[in-house]
């Protein structure tokens, strides 16, 4: 449960990015370059979505771990000193 939120993607070129770059590069050498540019753009967008989705999954996992730690700490505190009653008004 010691997983910290990290950016596992920094500095890495994903397969989709490599394909996007290749498609964009091909757009300069092919008669129908706009098709290659559109493909490159679509691949970059898909890569971005995949990376954001993965990052959000990491955040969800981290939040679940923090919630579990907080619940365990509250349970331990209540066992040690009894339930806490908060005064209102």
SEVEXTI-800342 format. One line per 2 residues: their letters; for each residue y, z, x of N, C-alpha, C. Coordinates in Angstrom, 2 decimals, padded with zeros to 5 digits. Each point is the difference from the previous one (the first is absolute). Layout:
<nodes>
A> Y/Z/X/Y/Z/X/Y/Z/X | ...
</nodes>
This chain:
<nodes>
XX> -001.19/000.00/000.81/001.19/000.00/-000.81/001.26/000.00/000.85 | -000.11/-000.42/001.23/001.17/-000.01/000.87/000.58/-001.39/000.15
XX> -000.35/-000.89/-000.91/000.52/-001.37/000.08/001.49/-000.01/-000.30 | 000.76/-000.47/000.93/001.44/-000.11/-000.19/000.34/-001.41/-000.41
XX> 001.09/-000.14/-000.71/000.46/-001.31/-000.40/000.47/-000.76/001.23 | -000.64/-001.10/000.27/000.38/-000.81/001.15/000.10/-001.44/-000.43
XX> 000.74/-000.76/000.73/000.09/-001.42/-000.25/-001.02/-000.69/000.89 | -001.16/-000.23/-000.54/-001.09/-000.59/000.78/000.26/-001.47/000.29
XX> 001.00/-000.57/-000.62/000.19/-001.44/000.10/001.05/-000.41/001.01 | 000.75/000.94/000.53/001.07/-000.38/000.90/-000.56/-000.69/001.24
XX> 000.56/-001.13/000.31/-000.39/-000.72/001.20/-001.24/-000.87/-000.16 | -000.71/000.15/-001.08/-001.20/-000.80/-000.22/000.34/-001.27/-000.75
XX> -000.67/-001.08/000.37/000.12/-001.24/-000.76/-001.28/-000.13/-000.81 | 000.15/000.00/-001.30/-001.17/-000.10/-000.86/-000.49/-001.45/-000.06
XX> -001.23/-000.19/-000.45/-000.49/-001.37/-000.17/000.90/-000.83/-000.93 | 000.50/000.63/-001.06/000.89/-000.73/-000.91/001.29/-000.42/000.69
XX> 000.54/000.88/000.82/001.22/-000.35/000.73/-000.27/-001.16/000.96 | -001.14/000.04/000.66/-000.36/-001.09/000.91/-000.12/-001.32/-000.73
XX> -000.64/000.04/-001.15/-000.13/-001.21/-000.82/001.35/-000.47/-000.52 | 000.85/000.96/-000.38/001.33/-000.36/-000.50/000.81/-000.67/001.10
XX> -000.05/000.56/001.20/000.71/-000.60/001.12/-000.52/-001.40/000.28 | -001.32/-000.17/000.00/-000.60/-001.31/000.27/000.43/-001.02/-001.05
XX> 000.01/000.41/-001.26/000.42/-000.92/-001.07/001.47/-000.37/000.17 | 000.83/001.00/000.29/001.43/-000.28/000.17/000.22/-000.92/001.20
XX> -000.70/000.26/001.07/000.13/-000.83/001.19/-000.45/-001.45/-000.30 | -001.06/-000.13/-000.76/-000.51/-001.33/-000.36/001.02/-000.76/-000.84
XX> 000.86/000.73/-000.72/000.97/-000.67/-000.87/000.96/-000.89/000.79 | 000.15/000.28/001.30/000.90/-000.81/000.82/-000.66/-001.29/000.48
XX> -001.32/-000.09/-000.14/-000.72/-001.13/000.55/-000.71/-000.85/-001.05 | 000.05/000.41/-001.24/-000.70/-000.70/-001.07/001.02/-000.67/-000.93
XX> -000.36/-001.17/-000.54/000.92/-000.70/-000.90/000.34/000.81/-001.25 | -000.94/000.79/-000.51/000.27/000.82/-001.20/000.23/001.45/000.42
XX> 000.99/000.20/000.86/000.28/001.31/000.58/000.35/001.06/-001.03 | 000.60/-000.41/-001.12/000.37/001.00/-001.01/-001.23/000.71/-000.56
XX> -001.13/-000.69/-000.05/-001.23/000.62/-000.49/-000.46/001.08/000.99 | 000.08/-000.30/001.29/-000.38/000.96/001.02/000.95/001.20/000.02
XX> 001.29/-000.27/-000.21/000.96/001.11/-000.05/-000.27/000.88/-001.22 | -000.31/-000.62/-001.13/-000.33/000.78/-001.20/-001.26/000.84/000.23
XX> -000.99/-000.59/000.65/-001.22/000.75/000.31/000.30/001.15/000.95 | 000.78/-000.27/001.03/000.37/001.05/000.95/000.72/001.14/-000.69
XX> 000.93/-000.33/-000.87/000.74/001.02/-000.74/-000.94/000.82/-000.88 | -000.89/-000.68/-000.72/-000.95/000.70/-000.87/-000.90/000.94/000.81
XX> -000.42/-000.44/001.17/-000.85/000.85/000.84/000.77/001.22/000.52 | 001.25/-000.20/000.40/000.82/001.13/000.44/000.22/001.00/-001.14
XX> 000.25/-000.50/-001.20/000.21/000.87/-001.16/-001.28/000.79/-000.29 | -001.16/-000.67/000.04/-001.26/000.69/-000.25/-000.25/001.07/001.05
XX> 000.30/-000.32/001.25/-000.17/000.98/001.08/000.89/001.21/-000.25 | 001.24/-000.24/-000.37/000.93/001.08/-000.29/-000.52/000.88/-001.13
XX> -000.47/-000.64/-001.08/-000.54/000.77/-001.13/-001.20/000.83/000.42 | -000.89/-000.59/000.79/-001.17/000.73/000.48/000.40/001.21/000.83
XX> 000.99/-000.18/000.86/000.45/001.10/000.86/000.67/001.11/-000.82 | 000.81/-000.37/-000.97/000.66/000.99/-000.85/-001.05/000.75/-000.82
XX> -000.96/-000.71/-000.55/-001.06/000.63/-000.79/-000.78/000.99/000.87 | -000.32/-000.40/001.21/-000.72/000.89/000.91/000.84/001.23/000.34
XX> 001.29/-000.19/000.21/000.88/001.13/000.32/000.09/000.96/-001.18 | 000.09/-000.54/-001.22/000.05/000.86/-001.18/-001.31/000.76/-000.18
XX> -001.12/-000.62/000.32/-001.29/000.70/-000.06/-000.02/001.16/000.99 | 000.56/-000.21/001.19/000.09/001.09/000.98/000.87/001.14/-000.52
XX> 001.11/-000.35/-000.65/000.87/001.02/-000.57/-000.74/000.79/-001.08 | -000.75/-000.69/-000.86/-000.77/000.68/-001.03/-001.01/000.96/000.61
XX> -000.68/-000.45/001.05/-000.98/000.85/000.68/000.68/001.23/000.62 | 001.12/-000.24/000.64/000.73/001.12/000.61/000.46/000.99/-001.07
XX> 000.52/-000.51/-001.11/000.45/000.89/-001.07/-001.16/000.81/-000.57 | -001.17/-000.62/-000.15/-001.17/000.73/-000.50/-000.40/001.10/000.98
XX> 000.07/-000.29/001.29/-000.32/001.01/001.01/001.01/001.15/-000.04 | 001.26/-000.33/-000.14/001.03/001.05/-000.07/-000.16/000.83/-001.27
XX> -000.32/-000.64/-001.12/-000.23/000.74/-001.24/-001.18/000.96/000.14 | -001.07/-000.45/000.66/-001.17/000.86/000.21/000.35/001.18/000.90
XX> 000.76/-000.24/001.04/000.42/001.09/000.89/000.89/001.00/-000.73 | 000.90/-000.51/-000.81/000.89/000.89/-000.76/-000.80/000.83/-001.00
XX> -000.94/-000.61/-000.69/-000.82/000.74/-000.97/-000.83/001.07/000.71 | -000.55/-000.34/001.16/-000.79/000.98/000.76/000.88/001.15/000.48
XX> 001.22/-000.31/000.45/000.91/001.05/000.47/000.41/000.90/-001.16 | 000.26/-000.59/-001.17/000.36/000.82/-001.17/-001.16/000.90/-000.41
XX> -001.20/-000.56/000.00/-001.18/000.79/-000.37/-000.21/001.15/000.98 | 000.18/-000.28/001.28/-000.16/001.04/001.01/001.05/001.09/-000.16
XX> 001.22/-000.41/-000.30/001.08/000.97/-000.17/-000.25/000.87/-001.22 | -000.47/-000.59/-001.09/-000.26/000.77/-001.21/-001.16/000.96/000.22
XX> -000.98/-000.41/000.78/-001.13/000.88/000.30/000.46/001.18/000.85 | 000.91/-000.28/000.91/000.48/001.02/000.91/000.96/000.99/-000.65
XX> 000.93/-000.50/-000.82/001.03/000.88/-000.57/000.04/000.00/-001.52 | -000.87/-000.73/-000.64/-000.04/-000.06/-001.44/000.91/-001.08/-000.54
XX> -000.18/-000.39/-001.26/000.83/-001.06/-000.58/001.47/000.41/-000.04 | 000.85/-000.96/000.24/001.44/000.26/000.00/000.56/-000.32/-001.38
XX> 000.83/000.91/-000.49/000.67/-000.21/-001.28/001.47/-000.23/000.29 | 000.52/-001.09/-000.47/001.40/-000.32/000.23/000.82/000.49/-001.17
XX> 001.09/000.69/000.31/000.90/000.46/-001.03/000.83/-001.15/-000.51 | 000.23/-000.03/-001.31/000.88/-001.02/-000.57/001.15/000.70/-000.70
X> 001.15/-000.68/000.07/001.19/000.47/-000.70/000.39/001.33/000.34
</nodes>
